Amino acid sequence: MHESGFNIAKNLKLLRREKNVTQKEVAQNLNIDVTTLSHYETGIRMPDIDTLIALARYYDTDINRIISSEFH
């Protein structure tokens, strides 16, 4: 996995934990399969730009926080 993919995976997991929600809750809200979200959080798959935007909106953050190598 490319380093940026690792950052996205790690940051998505951290954002979800900060919001204190399950993968199932996030997946249902975004109308994606829970397995797909799991793959995003483990770096198996990369979300496309539309999904990144939806994730940023869901977590009330901007895309830079999701893709950044430094999580703030």
C-alpha distances in whole Angstrom, upper triangle without the diagonal:
4,6,8,6,7,10,11,10,12,15,16,16,18,20,21,22,24,26,27,26,24,21,24,26,23,23,27,27,24,26,22,22,21,18,16,17,15,12,12,12,10,7,8,9,10,14,16,18,21,19,18,22,23,21,22,25,25,24,27,24,23,20,19,19,16,14,16,14,18,19,22
4,6,5,7,9,10,11,13,14,16,17,19,20,22,23,25,26,27,27,26,23,26,28,24,24,28,28,25,27,23,23,23,21,18,18,17,14,13,14,12,9,11,11,10,14,15,17,20,19,17,21,22,20,21,25,25,24,26,23,21,18,17,17,15,12,13,12,16,17,21
4,5,5,6,9,10,11,12,14,16,16,18,20,21,22,24,26,26,25,23,26,27,24,24,28,28,25,27,24,25,23,22,20,19,18,16,14,14,12,10,13,13,12,15,17,18,21,19,17,20,22,20,20,24,24,22,24,21,19,16,15,15,13,10,10,8,12,14,18
4,5,5,6,9,10,10,12,14,15,16,18,20,21,22,24,24,24,21,24,25,22,22,26,25,22,25,22,23,22,21,18,17,17,15,12,12,12,10,12,12,10,12,13,14,17,16,13,17,19,16,16,20,21,19,21,18,16,13,12,12,10,7,8,7,11,12,16
4,5,5,6,9,10,11,12,14,15,17,19,20,21,23,22,21,18,22,23,19,19,23,23,20,22,19,19,19,17,15,14,13,11,9,9,9,6,9,8,7,9,12,13,16,14,12,16,17,15,16,20,20,18,21,18,17,13,13,13,10,8,10,10,13,14,17
4,5,5,6,8,10,11,12,14,16,17,18,20,21,21,20,18,21,22,20,20,24,23,21,23,20,20,19,17,16,14,13,11,9,9,8,6,9,10,10,12,15,16,19,17,15,18,19,16,17,21,20,19,21,19,18,15,14,13,11,9,10,9,12,12,16
4,5,5,6,8,10,10,12,14,15,16,18,20,20,20,18,21,22,19,20,23,23,21,23,21,21,20,19,17,15,15,13,11,10,10,9,12,12,11,12,15,15,18,16,13,16,18,15,15,18,18,16,18,15,15,12,11,10,8,6,7,6,8,9,12
4,6,5,6,9,10,10,12,14,15,16,18,18,17,15,19,19,16,16,20,19,17,19,17,18,17,16,14,12,12,11,8,7,9,8,11,10,8,9,12,12,14,12,10,13,14,11,12,15,15,14,16,13,13,10,10,9,6,5,7,8,11,10,13
4,6,5,6,9,10,11,13,14,16,17,16,15,13,16,17,14,15,19,18,17,19,16,16,14,14,12,10,9,8,6,4,5,5,9,9,8,10,13,14,16,13,11,15,15,12,13,17,16,14,17,15,15,13,13,12,8,9,11,11,13,12,15
4,6,5,6,9,10,11,12,14,15,15,15,14,17,18,16,17,20,20,19,21,19,19,17,16,15,12,11,11,9,6,7,8,12,13,12,13,16,17,19,16,14,17,17,14,14,18,17,14,17,15,15,14,13,11,9,9,10,9,10,9,12
4,5,5,6,8,10,10,12,14,14,15,14,17,17,14,16,19,18,17,20,18,19,17,17,16,13,13,13,10,8,10,11,14,14,12,13,15,16,17,14,12,14,15,11,11,14,14,11,13,11,12,10,10,8,5,7,8,9,9,7,10
4,5,5,6,9,10,11,12,12,12,10,14,14,11,12,16,15,14,16,15,15,13,14,12,9,10,11,8,6,9,10,13,12,11,10,14,14,15,12,10,12,12,8,9,12,11,9,12,11,12,11,12,9,6,9,11,12,13,10,12
4,6,5,6,9,10,10,10,10,9,13,13,11,13,16,16,15,18,16,16,13,14,13,10,9,11,9,6,8,10,13,14,13,13,17,18,18,15,13,16,15,11,13,15,13,11,14,14,15,14,15,12,10,12,13,14,14,11,14
4,5,5,6,9,10,11,12,12,15,15,13,15,18,18,17,20,19,19,16,17,17,13,13,14,12,9,12,13,17,17,16,16,19,19,20,17,15,17,16,12,13,15,14,11,13,12,14,14,14,11,9,12,12,13,12,9,10
4,5,5,6,9,9,11,11,14,13,11,14,16,15,15,18,17,18,16,17,16,13,13,15,12,10,14,15,18,17,16,15,18,17,18,15,13,14,13,10,9,12,10,7,10,9,11,12,13,9,8,12,12,14,13,9,10
4,5,5,6,6,7,8,11,10,8,11,13,12,13,16,15,16,13,15,14,11,11,14,12,10,13,15,17,17,16,15,18,18,18,15,14,15,13,10,11,12,10,8,11,12,14,14,16,13,11,14,16,17,16,13,14
4,5,5,6,8,10,13,12,11,14,16,16,17,19,18,18,15,17,17,14,13,16,14,11,14,17,19,19,19,18,22,22,22,18,17,19,17,14,14,16,13,10,14,14,17,17,18,14,13,17,17,18,17,13,14
4,5,8,11,12,15,14,13,16,18,16,17,21,20,21,18,20,20,16,16,19,17,14,17,19,22,22,21,20,22,22,22,19,17,18,17,14,13,15,12,9,11,12,15,16,17,13,13,16,16,17,16,12,12
4,6,9,11,13,11,10,14,15,13,15,18,18,19,17,19,19,15,16,19,17,15,18,20,22,22,21,19,22,22,21,18,17,17,15,12,12,13,10,7,10,11,15,16,18,14,14,18,18,20,18,15,14
4,7,10,12,10,10,14,15,14,16,19,19,19,16,19,19,15,16,19,17,15,18,20,23,23,22,21,24,24,23,20,19,20,18,15,15,16,13,11,13,15,18,19,21,17,17,20,21,22,21,17,17
4,7,8,6,7,10,11,11,13,15,15,15,13,15,16,13,13,17,16,14,17,19,21,21,20,19,22,22,21,18,18,18,16,13,15,15,11,10,14,16,18,19,21,18,17,20,21,23,22,19,19
4,5,5,6,9,10,11,13,14,13,13,10,12,14,10,10,14,14,12,15,18,19,19,19,18,21,22,21,17,18,19,16,14,16,17,13,13,16,18,20,20,22,20,18,21,22,23,23,20,21
4,5,5,6,8,10,11,12,10,9,6,9,10,7,7,11,11,9,12,15,15,15,16,15,18,19,18,15,15,17,15,12,15,16,13,13,16,18,19,19,21,19,16,19,21,22,23,20,21
4,6,5,6,9,10,10,9,8,6,9,11,9,9,13,13,13,15,17,18,17,18,17,19,21,19,16,17,19,15,14,17,17,14,15,18,20,22,21,24,22,19,22,24,26,26,23,25
4,6,5,6,9,10,10,11,9,12,13,10,12,15,15,14,17,19,20,19,19,17,20,21,19,15,17,17,14,12,15,15,11,12,15,18,20,20,23,21,18,22,24,26,26,22,23
4,5,5,6,8,8,10,8,11,11,8,10,13,12,12,15,17,18,16,16,14,16,17,15,12,13,14,10,9,12,11,8,9,13,15,17,16,19,17,15,18,21,22,23,20,21
4,5,5,6,5,6,5,9,8,6,9,12,11,12,15,16,16,15,15,13,15,16,14,11,13,14,11,10,13,13,10,12,16,17,19,18,21,19,17,19,22,24,25,22,23
4,5,5,6,8,8,11,11,10,13,15,15,16,18,20,20,18,18,16,18,19,16,13,15,16,12,12,15,14,11,14,17,19,20,20,23,22,20,22,25,27,28,25,26
4,6,8,10,10,14,13,11,14,17,15,16,19,21,21,19,18,15,17,17,14,12,14,13,10,10,13,11,8,11,13,16,18,18,21,20,18,21,24,26,26,23,24
4,6,9,10,13,11,10,13,15,13,15,18,18,19,16,15,12,13,14,11,8,11,11,7,8,11,10,8,11,13,15,16,16,19,18,16,19,22,24,25,22,23
4,7,9,12,10,10,14,15,14,16,19,19,19,17,16,13,14,15,12,10,13,14,10,11,15,14,12,15,17,19,20,19,23,22,19,21,25,27,28,26,27
4,6,8,7,7,10,11,11,13,16,16,15,13,13,11,12,14,12,9,12,14,11,11,15,15,13,15,18,19,20,18,22,21,18,20,23,25,27,24,26
4,5,5,7,9,10,11,13,15,15,14,13,14,12,14,17,15,12,15,17,14,14,17,18,16,18,21,22,22,21,24,23,20,21,25,26,28,25,28
4,5,5,6,9,10,11,12,14,13,13,14,13,16,18,17,14,15,18,15,13,17,18,15,16,20,21,22,21,23,22,19,21,23,25,26,24,26
4,5,5,6,9,10,10,12,10,10,13,12,15,18,18,14,16,19,17,15,19,20,18,19,22,23,23,22,24,23,19,20,23,24,26,24,26
4,5,5,6,9,10,10,9,8,9,9,12,15,14,11,13,16,14,13,16,18,16,17,20,21,21,19,21,20,17,18,21,22,24,22,25
4,5,5,6,9,10,10,9,10,9,12,14,14,10,11,14,12,10,14,15,13,14,17,18,18,16,19,17,14,16,19,20,21,19,22
4,5,5,6,8,8,9,11,11,15,17,17,14,14,17,16,13,16,18,16,16,20,20,20,19,20,19,15,17,19,20,21,19,22
4,5,5,6,5,5,8,9,13,16,16,13,14,17,16,14,17,19,18,18,21,21,21,18,20,19,15,16,18,19,21,20,23
4,6,5,6,5,6,6,10,13,14,10,10,14,13,11,14,16,15,15,18,17,17,14,16,15,11,12,15,16,18,17,19
4,6,8,8,9,10,14,15,16,13,12,16,15,12,14,17,15,14,18,17,17,15,16,14,11,12,14,15,16,15,17
4,6,8,9,12,15,18,19,16,15,19,18,15,18,21,19,18,21,20,20,18,19,17,14,14,16,16,17,16,20
4,5,7,9,13,15,17,15,14,18,18,15,17,20,19,19,22,20,19,17,17,16,13,12,15,14,17,16,20
4,7,10,13,16,18,15,15,19,19,17,19,22,21,21,24,23,22,19,20,20,16,15,18,18,21,20,24
4,7,9,13,14,12,12,16,16,15,17,20,19,19,22,21,20,17,18,18,15,14,17,18,20,20,23
4,6,9,11,9,9,13,14,12,14,17,17,17,20,18,17,13,15,15,12,11,14,15,18,18,21
4,7,8,6,6,10,10,9,12,14,14,15,17,16,15,12,14,14,11,11,15,16,19,18,20
4,6,5,6,9,10,11,12,14,15,16,18,17,15,12,14,16,13,12,16,18,21,20,22
4,5,5,6,9,10,10,12,14,15,16,15,12,9,12,14,12,11,15,18,20,19,21
4,5,5,6,9,10,11,12,14,15,15,13,11,14,16,13,14,17,20,22,21,22
4,5,5,6,8,10,10,12,14,13,12,10,14,14,11,13,16,19,21,19,21
4,5,5,6,9,10,10,12,11,9,7,10,11,8,9,13,16,17,16,17
4,5,5,6,9,10,10,9,8,7,10,11,10,11,14,18,19,17,18
4,5,5,6,9,10,10,10,9,13,13,11,14,17,20,21,19,19
4,5,5,6,8,8,9,8,12,11,9,11,14,17,18,15,16
4,5,5,6,5,5,6,9,8,7,10,13,16,16,14,14
4,5,5,6,7,9,12,12,11,14,16,20,19,17,17
4,5,8,10,11,14,13,12,15,17,20,20,17,17
4,6,8,10,12,10,10,13,15,18,17,14,13
4,7,10,12,10,11,14,16,19,18,15,13
4,7,8,7,8,11,12,15,14,12,11
4,5,6,7,9,10,14,14,12,11
4,5,5,6,8,12,13,12,12
4,5,5,6,9,10,9,10
4,6,5,9,8,6,7
4,6,9,9,8,10
4,7,9,9,11
4,5,6,9
4,6,10
4,6
4
